[in-house]
Structures are given as structure tokens and as C-alpha cells.
Amino acid sequence: MKKQNKIQPTQLMEYLVPFIIRHQVVLIAFLLLYLICSNFAFLS
């Protein structure tokens, strides 16, 4: 029998959700920074 190394979407979500919750402040800060930079690049 072959062992499946494929990651199940549920397992991925179980890993991602706590990661996102733990790093949500950093992620939001990066997102805002990206939006501000893209807006300045668009305006200039």
C-alpha cells in the first residue's frame, strides 16, 4: 500500500488558521504597507 503524502485541505486549514491568527497584526501591516506603496506608485 502506498502512503499518500498529499496534504489534505482540512489539514492545511488547521495549520493555516492558527498561523494567521497569531500573525494577523503583521499580515495586516504588510497588506496596508503594500496598498500604500501601490497607491503612491500609481499616483506618481
Order of alpha helices (4+ residues) and beta strands (2+ residues): alpha-alpha
